[in-house]
Amino acid sequence: MIVVFDAQCLLCNSWVQFLLKHDKQGIFQFAAIQGQVGSQLLAEAGLKIEGLQTLLLVDGPQSWQHTDAILRVLHALGWPWRLAGVARLIPAALRDALYRVIARNRYQWFGKSEQCLMPDPAVAARFLD
């Protein structure tokens, strides 16, 4: 499974750090939207980098966005993160509306890095760009 994320977004980088810490089985790989692999995966999913307001999760030929991507990731992490699946009881339109508000304001609220953060050498192989 590949998590495509905005490497300049500090919230997104925190999400990646969370996944690296809790993904004990090494399920996830990562691709920044600013990199070649990430931008190619976005294009294949019909998304553009400009104005992008979603996380993308790619698993083979399938992809998920917004809260569906987050919930699928948390499910793959196993217990206790699977409990987040109860959020599926909330209609996707409502979950995703909140997601888009956060995504639209992520730089203002959480900050932006002008440089892509470099991964720790111990996990660098999990980054595709």
Order of alpha helices (4+ residues) and beta strands (2+ residues): beta-alpha-beta-alpha-beta-beta-alpha-alpha-alpha
